[in-house]
Amino acid sequence: MKTSNTYTSLLIFLGLVVFSCTTEWNQNTLLKSWTGPYLGTPAFDKMQVADVKPAMLKAMRLKLSEIEAIATNPEPPTFENTIVAMERSGKVLDCAFTYYGIFSSNMSSPEFREVQTELAPLFSEFQSKITQNELLFKRIKNVYEASKIKPLEADQQRVVELTYQGFAMNGADLDDVKKKRYAAINKELSSLYTKFSNNVLHDEENYVTYLNENQLDGLLDDFIKSAARVANSKGRQGEYAVTNTRSSMDPFLTFSTERDLRKQVWSNYYARGDNGDSYDNKEIIAQILKLRKERVAFLGYDNYAAWRLQNRMAKNPENAMALMEAVWPAAITRVAEEVTDMQAVADANGDNITIAPWDYRFYAEKVRKAKYDLDSDEVKQYLQLDKLTAAMHYVASRLFNYSFSLVKEGEVPVFHEDVNVWEVTDNQTGAHIGLWYLDPYAREGKRSGAWATTYRSFSTFDGKTNVLASNNSNFVKPAPGEALLISWDDATTFFHEFGHALHFFASEVRYPTLNSGVRDYTEFQSQLLERWLSTDEVIDQFLVHQETDAPMPDALVSKIKKAATFSQGFATTEYLASALMDMKLHLADPTDLDVDLFERETLAALNMPKELPMRHRTSHFGHVFSGEGYATAYYGYMWADVLTADASEAFREAPGGFYDQAMAEKLVKHLFAPRNSIEPAQAYRLFRGRDASIDALMRARGFPITP
């Protein structure tokens, strides 16, 4: 998953981004200047839910007063007094939203969710007051039109274009009646997004499967220990808890021999938001789709997808669909082959079953052992979270010249005892770059999945700022003194999210807006970093046995690399099904839409294999319905993976392979440092000398290439 921060989403919606917090306001912690070393850091140890609402209300009022001053400036509009002034506004609000994002994603509680529900429509009203400020937009438009006649410096031109586009796309040119309805729709949507998210979180927290000691067959020791500890924390001593999160569900489905329990755990997970109770999301989804279509119709678009994709790499839904439809047939064909292999194993064992979705992971693991003699549990013994963290730092050192030094406990405030902080410096000059926060473990009140975000972004706007970036995961916390062992897939995700953090740290932009991202491009940098997990340098130095500290044997490495395309049918199909569903929902007529029926009919029309579900069923598809960041943009992971596969081949062909110095310099210069200061397609051509080829993706996944 990409970055997560409620305000970041709001600002991207406007075409703006946060940069730093420097303004003192009052005694409310959420509004105070950040103090201490490293150019100041958030006072996470002092934040309280009671401060959230008054802080957000006060900070929004201040931001609006700053915007009003820009809009009513009697001087003729210029880049400096309009665009630069906007870039400089809202610092206090930026501070407050940093804390808000932690409460929302990492430290939620019933008390906070009440405040969140109250604030959601107020955030929407605030946003509308800016985008619908006629005087402000008139000034922006004047600067934009003047820049077409007399172009500004390249990055200034880009800021102007992004700012103008952000306002125009959000109804700044509408008449008063339409503006009023547009704002009302946004307000209603904001409440629906919050309710959708809270419903999913409710089902994650309340559907727990408890096991007794006779129901543990096949489960790995580290999983059993963690499950016992979770059950104990919930007052169920002597039992074992399988929580309703992917990090708990996935290993249980892979190793448990209890088929009925596998079905129960699978059903709980994929029914989130779809249990026919007061936390059911289907009607909320239907309302969201109707409101989105009504809103973009005011702007002259036939559907939400056409409006959303106009400033993405894909440009329109037809291009996005063409990519997905090119890959889909090969993906489901591979699933059929994988299921045939699994069914043969089940038949040979005399299991007397037909492969069902809750069997896929279990029998895939058996096929993996039979075909490649590769045991996932054996691989896990070499995947220790602390060693993988060191491996990521090593890669950052080789490619980016970064050094990571663990900050002493207590030197930088954190919001939970599980969070650690590293200082990032240039390992050649010693110059300070920023801080990296890591929050690795699952807990109640923390949303599921893995993500990266920033608390402060880089710019040279008002003097250089340092970067405060974080990575967040949901690994099950090990017992004290024990190593946390994770799967190869989880290790890949860990590297993926660190790729986002490196994208933040590598930023070399002047204006805060240029730290914003293009959704079907920003996943590219993180997906590319995944490739370094399987490099010999990482394997040889960091993938060592948890007990013996011996490096991973060459034979096991060979098995892993040979099995690199194993189960790509499952991985590609479960993802693409969600991406296609996202797009088709937004291309459909939402009038009287039955979400459940639409999902079933769409999957049937796609010939979706019955043996696996979408990665994210519609009822809990938070990427798309808890906000607008990935709405009609979930395809972006596939779009980015085309770039990733192509760029990986460039490294593979270089004299120094994945650590080739010349390629690394091009990587940082053209693909990481510019952020959104140039068009993504242009940036990629500067790196590769041409556009990316889908053939590289097909090769990477082991799919046949059609002429």
C-alpha positions as CSV (number, residue, x, y, z in Angstrom):
1,M,0.0,0.0,0.0
2,K,1.1,3.6,-0.5
3,T,1.2,6.5,1.9
4,S,-1.5,7.0,4.4
5,N,-2.5,10.2,6.0
6,T,-6.0,11.8,6.0
7,Y,-4.6,15.3,5.4
8,T,-2.3,14.1,2.7
9,S,-5.3,12.6,0.9
10,L,-7.1,15.9,1.3
11,L,-4.2,17.9,0.0
12,I,-3.5,15.6,-3.0
13,F,-7.2,16.2,-3.8
14,L,-6.4,19.9,-3.9
15,G,-3.1,19.5,-5.6
16,L,-1.2,20.6,-2.6
17,V,1.0,18.9,0.0
18,V,2.2,19.4,3.5
19,F,5.8,20.4,4.2
20,S,6.7,21.6,7.7
21,C,5.4,22.7,11.1
22,T,7.1,25.8,12.6
23,T,4.4,28.1,13.9
24,E,3.6,28.4,17.7
25,W,-0.1,28.7,18.4
26,N,-1.2,27.9,22.0
27,Q,-1.0,25.3,24.7
28,N,-2.8,22.6,22.7
29,T,0.0,20.0,21.9
30,L,-1.3,19.4,18.4
31,L,-0.8,23.0,17.5
32,K,2.6,23.7,19.1
33,S,5.8,24.1,17.2
34,W,7.9,20.9,17.0
35,T,10.9,21.3,19.3
36,G,14.0,19.3,20.1
37,P,16.8,17.9,18.0
38,Y,16.6,17.1,14.3
39,L,14.9,20.4,13.5
40,G,12.1,19.5,15.8
41,T,9.9,16.4,16.0
42,P,6.2,15.8,16.8
43,A,5.4,15.5,20.5
44,F,3.8,12.1,20.0
45,D,4.2,11.2,23.7
46,K,2.0,14.1,24.7
47,M,-0.9,13.8,22.2
48,Q,-4.4,13.2,23.5
49,V,-7.7,12.5,21.9
50,A,-9.3,15.4,23.8
51,D,-7.0,17.9,21.9
52,V,-8.0,16.6,18.5
53,K,-11.2,18.5,17.7
54,P,-10.3,21.9,19.2
55,A,-6.9,21.7,17.4
56,M,-8.4,20.8,14.0
57,L,-11.1,23.5,14.3
58,K,-8.6,26.2,15.3
59,A,-6.0,25.2,12.6
60,M,-8.6,25.2,9.9
61,R,-9.8,28.6,10.8
62,L,-6.2,29.9,10.7
63,K,-5.6,28.3,7.3
64,L,-8.7,29.8,5.9
65,S,-7.7,33.2,7.1
66,E,-4.4,32.8,5.3
67,I,-6.1,31.8,2.1
68,E,-8.5,34.7,2.4
69,A,-5.6,37.1,2.7
70,I,-4.1,35.6,-0.5
71,A,-7.4,35.8,-2.3
72,T,-8.1,39.4,-1.4
73,N,-4.6,40.7,-2.0
74,P,-5.1,44.0,-3.9
75,E,-1.8,43.6,-5.8
76,P,-2.1,41.9,-9.3
77,P,-1.7,38.1,-9.1
78,T,1.8,36.8,-9.5
79,F,3.6,33.5,-8.9
80,E,5.1,34.9,-5.7
81,N,2.0,36.5,-4.1
82,T,-0.4,33.8,-5.1
83,I,1.2,30.4,-5.7
84,V,4.2,30.8,-3.4
85,A,1.9,32.3,-0.7
86,M,-0.3,29.2,-1.0
87,E,2.7,27.0,-0.7
88,R,3.6,28.8,2.6
89,S,0.1,28.6,4.1
90,G,-1.3,26.1,6.5
91,K,1.8,25.1,8.6
92,V,-0.2,24.9,11.8
93,L,-2.8,22.7,10.2
94,D,0.0,20.5,8.8
95,C,1.1,19.9,12.4
96,A,-2.3,19.0,13.6
97,F,-3.0,16.6,10.8
98,T,0.2,14.7,11.5
99,Y,-1.2,13.8,14.9
100,Y,-4.6,13.2,13.5
101,G,-3.1,10.7,11.0
102,I,-1.4,8.7,13.9
103,F,-4.7,8.5,15.8
104,S,-6.5,7.5,12.6
105,S,-4.1,4.8,11.4
106,N,-1.9,3.7,14.3
107,M,-3.7,4.5,17.6
108,S,-7.4,4.5,17.0
109,S,-9.9,4.1,19.8
110,P,-13.7,4.3,20.2
111,E,-13.2,7.9,21.6
112,F,-11.2,9.0,18.6
113,R,-13.7,7.4,16.1
114,E,-16.4,9.6,17.6
115,V,-14.3,12.7,17.0
116,Q,-13.3,11.4,13.6
117,T,-17.0,11.0,12.7
118,E,-17.7,14.6,13.8
119,L,-14.8,16.1,12.0
120,A,-15.2,14.3,8.6
121,P,-17.9,16.6,7.2
122,L,-16.1,19.6,8.7
123,F,-12.9,18.7,6.8
124,S,-15.0,18.5,3.6
125,E,-16.5,22.0,4.3
126,F,-13.1,23.3,4.9
127,Q,-11.8,21.9,1.6
128,S,-14.8,23.3,-0.3
129,K,-14.2,26.8,1.1
130,I,-10.8,26.7,-0.5
131,T,-11.5,25.1,-3.9
132,Q,-14.7,27.3,-4.3
133,N,-13.1,30.6,-3.3
134,E,-13.8,32.5,-6.5
135,L,-11.3,35.3,-5.9
136,L,-8.5,32.7,-5.1
137,F,-9.2,30.7,-8.2
138,K,-9.3,33.8,-10.4
139,R,-5.8,34.7,-9.2
140,I,-4.6,31.1,-9.8
141,K,-6.1,31.1,-13.3
142,N,-4.5,34.5,-14.1
143,V,-1.1,33.2,-13.1
144,Y,-1.7,29.9,-15.0
145,E,-2.7,31.8,-18.2
146,A,0.2,34.2,-17.9
147,S,2.6,31.3,-17.6
148,K,1.4,29.9,-20.9
149,I,2.5,33.2,-22.6
150,K,5.7,33.7,-20.6
151,P,6.7,30.3,-19.1
152,L,8.3,30.2,-15.6
153,E,11.2,28.1,-14.5
154,A,10.4,24.4,-15.0
155,D,9.5,23.5,-11.5
156,Q,7.5,26.7,-11.0
157,Q,5.6,26.0,-14.2
158,R,4.9,22.5,-12.8
159,V,3.6,23.9,-9.5
160,V,1.3,26.3,-11.3
161,E,-0.1,23.6,-13.6
162,L,-0.7,21.2,-10.7
163,T,-2.4,23.9,-8.6
164,Y,-4.6,25.1,-11.4
165,Q,-5.5,21.5,-12.4
166,G,-6.3,20.6,-8.7
167,F,-8.8,23.5,-8.5
168,A,-10.3,23.0,-12.0
169,M,-10.8,19.3,-11.4
170,N,-12.7,20.0,-8.2
171,G,-15.3,22.4,-9.5
172,A,-13.7,25.8,-9.1
173,D,-15.2,26.9,-12.5
174,L,-18.8,25.8,-11.6
175,D,-21.7,28.2,-11.1
176,D,-22.9,28.9,-7.6
177,V,-25.8,26.4,-7.6
178,K,-23.5,23.6,-8.8
179,K,-20.8,24.6,-6.4
180,K,-23.2,24.4,-3.5
181,R,-24.3,20.9,-4.5
182,Y,-20.7,19.9,-5.3
183,A,-19.7,20.9,-1.7
184,A,-22.7,19.1,-0.2
185,I,-21.7,15.9,-2.1
186,N,-18.1,16.1,-0.8
187,K,-19.4,16.6,2.7
188,E,-21.7,13.5,2.5
189,L,-18.9,11.5,1.0
190,S,-16.5,12.3,3.8
191,S,-18.9,10.9,6.3
192,L,-19.4,7.8,4.3
193,Y,-15.7,7.2,3.9
194,T,-15.2,7.4,7.7
195,K,-18.1,5.1,8.4
196,F,-16.8,2.6,5.8
197,S,-13.4,2.5,7.5
198,N,-14.8,2.2,11.0
199,N,-17.0,-0.7,9.9
200,V,-14.1,-2.6,8.5
201,L,-12.1,-1.9,11.6
202,H,-15.0,-3.1,13.8
203,D,-15.1,-6.5,11.9
204,E,-11.3,-6.8,12.2
205,E,-11.4,-6.3,15.9
206,N,-14.5,-8.4,16.7
207,Y,-14.3,-11.5,14.5
208,V,-11.6,-13.6,16.3
209,T,-11.3,-17.4,16.0
210,Y,-10.2,-19.1,19.2
211,L,-8.5,-22.5,19.1
212,N,-7.9,-25.1,21.8
213,E,-4.7,-27.1,22.1
214,N,-6.3,-29.9,20.0
215,Q,-6.8,-27.6,17.0
216,L,-3.1,-26.6,16.4
217,D,-2.0,-29.4,14.0
218,G,0.3,-28.1,11.2
219,L,0.7,-24.6,12.7
220,L,4.2,-23.3,13.2
221,D,5.6,-22.9,16.7
222,D,6.1,-19.1,16.4
223,F,2.5,-18.7,15.2
224,I,1.2,-20.8,18.1
225,K,3.2,-18.8,20.6
226,S,1.9,-15.5,19.2
227,A,-1.7,-16.8,19.1
228,A,-1.5,-17.8,22.7
229,R,-0.2,-14.4,23.7
230,V,-2.9,-12.6,21.8
231,A,-5.6,-14.8,23.3
232,N,-4.2,-14.2,26.8
233,S,-4.3,-10.4,26.2
234,K,-8.0,-10.8,25.4
235,G,-8.7,-12.7,28.6
236,R,-8.8,-16.1,27.0
237,Q,-6.0,-17.9,28.9
238,G,-5.2,-21.4,27.6
239,E,-6.6,-20.6,24.1
240,Y,-5.1,-19.4,20.9
241,A,-6.4,-16.5,18.9
242,V,-6.5,-16.1,15.1
243,T,-7.2,-12.5,14.6
244,N,-9.1,-11.1,11.6
245,T,-6.1,-9.6,9.8
246,R,-4.0,-10.8,6.9
247,S,-0.9,-11.3,9.0
248,S,-2.8,-13.8,11.2
249,M,-5.1,-15.3,8.5
250,D,-2.5,-16.0,5.9
251,P,-0.2,-18.3,7.9
252,F,-3.2,-20.1,9.5
253,L,-4.6,-20.9,6.0
254,T,-1.2,-22.0,4.8
255,F,-0.4,-24.5,7.5
256,S,-3.5,-25.5,9.5
257,T,-4.7,-29.1,8.8
258,E,-8.1,-28.3,10.3
259,R,-10.1,-27.7,7.1
260,D,-13.3,-26.5,8.9
261,L,-11.3,-24.0,10.9
262,R,-9.6,-22.8,7.7
263,K,-13.0,-22.2,6.2
264,Q,-14.1,-20.3,9.3
265,V,-11.0,-18.1,9.4
266,W,-11.2,-17.5,5.6
267,S,-14.9,-16.6,5.8
268,N,-14.4,-14.1,8.7
269,Y,-11.6,-12.3,6.8
270,Y,-13.3,-12.1,3.4
271,A,-16.7,-11.2,5.0
272,R,-15.4,-8.0,6.6
273,G,-18.0,-5.3,5.9
274,D,-20.5,-7.9,4.5
275,N,-22.2,-9.5,7.5
276,G,-25.7,-8.1,7.1
277,D,-25.6,-6.1,10.3
278,S,-25.2,-2.5,11.3
279,Y,-21.6,-2.6,10.2
280,D,-22.4,-3.8,6.7
281,N,-20.8,-1.6,3.9
282,K,-22.8,-2.6,0.8
283,E,-25.3,0.3,1.0
284,I,-22.6,2.7,1.9
285,I,-20.7,1.7,-1.3
286,A,-23.8,2.1,-3.4
287,Q,-24.3,5.7,-2.0
288,I,-20.6,6.5,-2.6
289,L,-20.8,5.4,-6.3
290,K,-23.9,7.5,-6.9
291,L,-22.5,10.6,-5.3
292,R,-19.2,10.3,-7.2
293,K,-20.9,10.0,-10.5
294,E,-23.2,12.9,-9.8
295,R,-20.3,15.1,-8.8
296,V,-18.2,14.5,-11.9
297,A,-21.2,15.0,-14.1
298,F,-21.1,18.7,-13.1
299,L,-17.6,18.8,-14.7
300,G,-18.8,17.2,-17.9
301,Y,-17.6,13.7,-17.4
302,D,-19.6,10.6,-18.2
303,N,-18.1,8.6,-15.3
304,Y,-15.8,9.0,-12.3
305,A,-13.0,7.0,-13.9
306,A,-12.6,9.4,-16.8
307,W,-12.4,12.3,-14.4
308,R,-10.0,10.6,-12.1
309,L,-7.5,9.3,-14.6
310,Q,-7.0,12.4,-16.7
311,N,-3.8,13.4,-14.8
312,R,-2.5,9.8,-14.3
313,M,0.0,8.0,-16.5
314,A,-2.9,5.9,-17.9
315,K,-4.7,9.1,-18.9
316,N,-8.1,7.3,-19.3
317,P,-9.9,4.2,-18.2
318,E,-9.5,2.6,-21.7
319,N,-5.7,2.5,-21.4
320,A,-5.9,1.1,-17.8
321,M,-8.4,-1.6,-18.9
322,A,-6.3,-2.5,-21.9
323,L,-3.3,-3.3,-19.6
324,M,-5.4,-5.4,-17.2
325,E,-7.2,-7.3,-19.9
326,A,-3.9,-8.1,-21.6
327,V,-2.6,-9.8,-18.5
328,W,-5.9,-11.3,-17.2
329,P,-6.2,-14.4,-19.6
330,A,-2.7,-15.5,-18.8
331,A,-3.3,-15.1,-15.1
332,I,-6.5,-17.2,-14.9
333,T,-4.9,-19.8,-17.2
334,R,-2.1,-20.1,-14.7
335,V,-4.6,-20.4,-11.8
336,A,-6.2,-23.4,-13.6
337,E,-2.7,-25.0,-13.8
338,E,-2.0,-24.3,-10.2
339,V,-5.4,-25.8,-9.1
340,T,-4.7,-28.9,-11.2
341,D,-1.4,-29.4,-9.4
342,M,-3.1,-28.9,-6.0
343,Q,-6.0,-31.2,-6.7
344,A,-3.5,-33.9,-7.7
345,V,-1.8,-33.6,-4.3
346,A,-5.1,-33.7,-2.5
347,D,-6.2,-36.8,-4.4
348,A,-2.8,-38.5,-3.8
349,N,-3.2,-37.9,-0.1
350,G,-6.7,-39.4,-0.2
351,D,-8.1,-36.1,1.2
352,N,-11.4,-36.5,-0.7
353,I,-12.0,-32.8,-1.3
354,T,-12.4,-30.4,-4.2
355,I,-10.0,-27.4,-3.8
356,A,-11.9,-24.5,-2.3
357,P,-10.7,-20.9,-1.6
358,W,-9.8,-21.8,2.0
359,D,-7.6,-24.7,0.6
360,Y,-5.6,-22.7,-1.9
361,R,-2.8,-21.6,0.4
362,F,-2.6,-25.0,2.2
363,Y,-2.2,-27.1,-0.9
364,A,-0.1,-24.5,-2.7
365,E,2.4,-25.0,0.1
366,K,2.4,-28.7,-0.5
367,V,2.9,-28.2,-4.3
368,R,5.7,-25.8,-3.6
369,K,7.4,-28.6,-1.5
370,A,6.7,-31.2,-4.2
371,K,7.8,-29.2,-7.2
372,Y,10.7,-27.2,-5.8
373,D,11.4,-29.0,-2.5
374,L,10.8,-25.6,-1.0
375,D,9.4,-25.4,2.5
376,S,8.1,-22.0,3.6
377,D,8.8,-22.8,7.2
378,E,12.4,-23.5,6.3
379,V,12.7,-20.2,4.5
380,K,11.2,-18.3,7.4
381,Q,14.0,-19.5,9.7
382,Y,16.2,-17.1,7.7
383,L,13.8,-14.2,7.6
384,Q,14.3,-12.3,10.9
385,L,12.7,-8.9,11.0
386,D,15.7,-7.2,12.6
387,K,18.0,-8.7,10.0
388,L,15.7,-7.6,7.2
389,T,15.7,-4.1,8.6
390,A,19.5,-4.1,8.5
391,A,19.3,-5.5,4.9
392,M,17.1,-2.6,3.8
393,H,19.5,-0.1,5.3
394,Y,22.3,-1.8,3.5
395,V,20.5,-1.5,0.2
396,A,19.9,2.2,0.9
397,S,23.6,2.6,1.6
398,R,24.6,1.0,-1.6
399,L,22.1,2.8,-3.9
400,F,21.5,6.1,-2.1
401,N,24.5,6.6,0.1
402,Y,22.4,6.7,3.2
403,S,23.4,5.6,6.7
404,F,20.9,4.6,9.4
405,S,21.7,5.0,13.1
406,L,19.3,4.0,15.8
407,V,18.3,7.0,17.9
408,K,18.7,6.5,21.7
409,E,15.4,5.7,23.5
410,G,13.8,8.8,24.7
411,E,15.6,11.2,22.4
412,V,12.8,11.4,20.0
413,P,9.1,11.1,21.2
414,V,7.1,8.1,19.9
415,F,3.4,7.3,20.1
416,H,3.9,3.7,21.3
417,E,6.7,1.7,22.9
418,D,7.0,-0.5,19.8
419,V,8.2,2.4,17.6
420,N,11.9,2.8,17.0
421,V,13.5,5.7,15.3
422,W,16.7,5.9,13.1
423,E,18.6,9.0,12.0
424,V,19.3,9.0,8.3
425,T,22.6,10.7,7.1
426,D,24.6,10.9,4.0
427,N,27.3,8.3,4.4
428,Q,29.8,10.3,2.4
429,T,29.4,13.8,3.8
430,G,27.7,13.0,7.1
431,A,24.9,15.5,6.3
432,H,21.6,14.9,8.2
433,I,18.8,13.9,5.9
434,G,16.0,12.9,8.3
435,L,14.4,10.4,10.7
436,W,12.9,7.0,9.9
437,Y,10.2,5.7,12.3
438,L,9.3,2.0,12.3
439,D,6.1,0.8,13.8
440,P,6.1,-3.0,13.0
441,Y,3.5,-4.8,15.2
442,A,-0.2,-5.3,15.0
443,R,-2.4,-4.1,17.9
444,E,-6.0,-3.2,18.6
445,G,-6.8,0.2,17.1
446,K,-4.2,0.0,14.4
447,R,-5.5,-0.5,10.9
448,S,-4.5,-3.6,9.0
449,G,-1.9,-3.9,6.2
450,A,1.3,-2.1,5.6
451,W,2.0,1.5,4.6
452,A,4.4,4.4,4.6
453,T,3.8,8.0,5.3
454,T,5.6,11.3,6.1
455,Y,5.3,13.6,9.1
456,R,7.5,16.2,7.3
457,S,8.5,16.3,3.6
458,F,11.5,17.7,2.0
459,S,11.7,21.0,0.2
460,T,14.2,23.9,-0.2
461,F,11.3,26.4,-0.2
462,D,12.1,28.2,3.1
463,G,15.5,26.8,3.7
464,K,16.0,23.0,3.5
465,T,13.8,20.8,5.6
466,N,14.6,17.3,6.8
467,V,12.3,14.4,6.2
468,L,10.4,12.6,8.9
469,A,9.1,9.3,7.3
470,S,7.6,6.2,8.7
471,N,7.0,2.6,7.8
472,N,4.1,0.7,9.4
473,S,3.4,-3.0,9.4
474,N,1.1,-5.5,11.2
475,F,3.4,-8.4,12.2
476,V,2.3,-10.4,15.2
477,K,4.6,-9.4,18.0
478,P,7.0,-12.2,19.2
479,A,7.6,-13.2,22.8
480,P,10.3,-11.2,24.5
481,G,13.7,-12.3,23.4
482,E,12.5,-14.2,20.5
483,A,13.2,-13.4,16.8
484,L,10.3,-12.4,14.7
485,L,10.2,-14.7,11.7
486,I,8.2,-13.6,8.6
487,S,7.3,-15.2,5.3
488,W,9.0,-14.4,2.0
489,D,5.9,-12.5,0.9
490,D,5.9,-10.4,4.0
491,A,9.6,-9.7,3.6
492,T,8.8,-8.5,0.1
493,T,6.1,-6.2,1.4
494,F,8.6,-4.9,4.0
495,F,11.0,-3.9,1.3
496,H,8.2,-2.5,-0.8
497,E,7.1,0.0,1.9
498,F,10.7,0.9,2.6
499,G,10.8,1.9,-1.1
500,H,8.2,4.6,-0.4
501,A,10.3,5.8,2.5
502,L,13.4,6.1,0.3
503,H,11.3,8.0,-2.3
504,F,10.5,10.5,0.5
505,F,14.1,10.8,1.7
506,A,15.5,11.2,-1.9
507,S,13.3,14.1,-2.7
508,E,15.1,17.1,-4.2
509,V,12.3,19.5,-4.8
510,R,11.9,23.2,-4.2
511,Y,8.2,23.5,-3.7
512,P,6.1,21.4,-1.3
513,T,3.4,20.7,-4.0
514,L,6.0,18.7,-6.0
515,N,6.2,16.1,-3.2
516,S,2.7,15.0,-4.3
517,G,2.5,11.8,-6.3
518,V,0.9,10.4,-9.5
519,R,-0.9,7.3,-8.2
520,D,-0.1,4.9,-11.0
521,Y,3.6,6.0,-10.8
522,T,4.4,6.3,-7.1
523,E,4.0,2.5,-6.6
524,F,6.8,2.0,-9.1
525,Q,9.7,3.1,-6.9
526,S,8.5,0.9,-4.0
527,Q,7.8,-2.2,-6.2
528,L,11.3,-1.8,-7.7
529,L,12.9,-1.9,-4.3
530,E,11.4,-5.4,-3.8
531,R,13.9,-6.8,-6.3
532,W,16.8,-6.2,-4.0
533,L,15.5,-8.7,-1.4
534,S,16.6,-11.6,-3.6
535,T,20.0,-10.1,-4.5
536,D,23.0,-12.2,-3.6
537,E,24.4,-9.4,-1.4
538,V,21.3,-9.3,0.8
539,I,20.9,-13.1,0.9
540,D,24.5,-13.8,1.8
541,Q,24.8,-11.1,4.6
542,F,21.4,-10.8,6.2
543,L,19.3,-14.0,5.6
544,V,20.9,-16.0,8.3
545,H,19.4,-18.8,10.5
546,Q,17.6,-17.6,13.6
547,E,19.3,-20.2,15.8
548,T,22.7,-20.9,14.2
549,D,23.3,-17.5,12.5
550,A,24.5,-19.6,9.5
551,P,23.9,-18.0,6.1
552,M,21.1,-19.4,3.9
553,P,22.5,-22.4,2.1
554,D,23.1,-22.1,-1.7
555,A,20.7,-25.0,-2.3
556,L,17.9,-23.2,-0.6
557,V,18.7,-19.9,-2.4
558,S,18.6,-21.8,-5.7
559,K,15.2,-23.3,-4.8
560,I,13.8,-19.8,-3.9
561,K,15.0,-18.3,-7.2
562,K,13.7,-21.3,-9.2
563,A,10.3,-20.9,-7.5
564,A,10.2,-17.1,-8.2
565,T,7.2,-17.4,-10.5
566,F,5.5,-20.0,-8.4
567,S,1.8,-19.2,-7.6
568,Q,1.9,-16.1,-9.8
569,G,-1.6,-17.2,-11.0
570,F,-3.0,-16.7,-7.5
571,A,-1.0,-13.5,-6.8
572,T,-1.9,-11.9,-10.1
573,T,-5.5,-13.0,-10.3
574,E,-6.5,-12.0,-6.8
575,Y,-5.0,-8.6,-7.3
576,L,-6.3,-8.0,-10.9
577,A,-9.8,-9.1,-9.9
578,S,-9.9,-6.3,-7.3
579,A,-8.4,-3.8,-9.8
580,L,-10.9,-4.7,-12.5
581,M,-13.8,-4.6,-10.0
582,D,-12.7,-1.1,-8.9
583,M,-12.8,0.1,-12.5
584,K,-16.0,-1.6,-13.6
585,L,-17.9,-0.3,-10.5
586,H,-17.0,3.2,-11.5
587,L,-17.9,2.7,-15.2
588,A,-21.3,1.2,-14.3
589,D,-24.6,3.0,-13.9
590,P,-24.9,3.3,-10.1
591,T,-28.6,3.8,-10.2
592,D,-30.2,1.2,-8.0
593,L,-27.0,-0.8,-7.9
594,D,-27.0,-4.0,-6.0
595,V,-23.4,-4.2,-4.9
596,D,-23.4,-7.9,-4.0
597,L,-25.1,-8.9,-7.3
598,F,-22.8,-6.7,-9.3
599,E,-19.7,-8.2,-7.7
600,R,-21.0,-11.8,-8.4
601,E,-22.0,-11.0,-12.0
602,T,-18.8,-9.2,-12.8
603,L,-16.6,-12.0,-11.5
604,A,-18.7,-14.5,-13.4
605,A,-18.3,-12.5,-16.7
606,L,-14.5,-12.4,-16.1
607,N,-14.5,-16.2,-15.6
608,M,-13.0,-15.6,-12.1
609,P,-11.7,-18.9,-10.8
610,K,-13.9,-20.2,-8.1
611,E,-11.0,-21.4,-6.0
612,L,-9.9,-17.9,-4.9
613,P,-11.4,-14.5,-4.0
614,M,-10.4,-11.0,-4.9
615,R,-7.6,-9.7,-2.7
616,H,-10.0,-7.0,-1.5
617,R,-13.7,-7.8,-1.8
618,T,-15.8,-4.8,-2.4
619,S,-17.2,-4.6,1.1
620,H,-13.8,-4.0,2.7
621,F,-12.0,-2.4,-0.3
622,G,-10.6,0.5,1.8
623,H,-8.2,1.6,-1.0
624,V,-11.3,2.6,-2.9
625,F,-14.1,3.4,-0.5
626,S,-12.4,4.8,2.7
627,G,-11.3,7.7,0.6
628,E,-10.4,8.6,-3.0
629,G,-6.7,7.9,-3.2
630,Y,-7.0,4.6,-5.1
631,A,-10.5,5.0,-6.5
632,T,-10.3,3.8,-10.1
633,A,-6.6,3.7,-9.5
634,Y,-6.0,0.3,-8.0
635,Y,-4.8,-0.8,-11.4
636,G,-1.9,1.4,-10.7
637,Y,0.1,-1.4,-9.0
638,M,0.0,-3.3,-12.3
639,W,0.9,-0.2,-14.3
640,A,3.8,0.5,-12.0
641,D,4.8,-3.2,-12.2
642,V,5.3,-2.8,-15.9
643,L,7.8,-0.1,-15.2
644,T,9.3,-2.2,-12.4
645,A,9.9,-5.2,-14.5
646,D,11.4,-3.1,-17.3
647,A,13.7,-1.2,-14.9
648,S,14.7,-4.5,-13.3
649,E,15.9,-5.8,-16.6
650,A,18.0,-2.6,-17.0
651,F,19.8,-3.3,-13.7
652,R,20.1,-7.0,-14.6
653,E,21.8,-6.1,-17.8
654,A,24.2,-3.6,-16.2
655,P,27.9,-4.5,-15.6
656,G,27.5,-4.3,-11.9
657,G,24.0,-5.8,-11.8
658,F,21.6,-4.5,-9.1
659,Y,24.4,-2.6,-7.4
660,D,25.8,-1.0,-10.6
661,Q,26.9,2.5,-9.5
662,A,26.0,4.2,-12.8
663,M,22.6,2.7,-12.8
664,A,22.1,3.6,-9.1
665,E,22.9,7.2,-9.9
666,K,20.4,7.3,-12.7
667,L,17.9,5.7,-10.5
668,V,18.1,8.3,-7.8
669,K,18.5,11.3,-10.2
670,H,15.6,10.4,-12.6
671,L,13.2,8.2,-10.7
672,F,13.4,9.1,-7.0
673,A,14.7,12.7,-6.5
674,P,12.3,14.5,-8.9
675,R,9.1,13.3,-7.2
676,N,6.4,15.1,-9.2
677,S,8.5,17.9,-10.6
678,I,8.3,16.4,-14.1
679,E,5.9,14.2,-15.9
680,P,6.4,10.5,-14.8
681,A,6.6,9.2,-18.4
682,Q,9.3,11.8,-19.2
683,A,11.2,10.8,-16.0
684,Y,11.1,7.1,-17.0
685,R,12.4,7.9,-20.5
686,L,15.3,9.8,-19.0
687,F,16.2,6.8,-17.0
688,R,15.6,4.0,-19.6
689,G,16.0,5.9,-22.9
690,R,12.6,4.6,-24.0
691,D,9.1,3.7,-22.7
692,A,8.6,0.6,-20.6
693,S,7.5,-2.6,-22.3
694,I,4.7,-4.9,-21.0
695,D,6.8,-7.9,-22.3
696,A,9.1,-7.4,-19.3
697,L,6.2,-7.8,-16.9
698,M,5.0,-11.0,-18.6
699,R,8.6,-12.4,-18.4
700,A,8.8,-11.5,-14.7
701,R,5.6,-13.4,-13.9
702,G,6.4,-16.4,-16.1
703,F,3.5,-15.7,-18.4
704,P,3.6,-16.4,-22.2
705,I,4.1,-13.3,-24.4
706,T,1.6,-12.9,-27.1
707,P,2.8,-11.4,-30.4
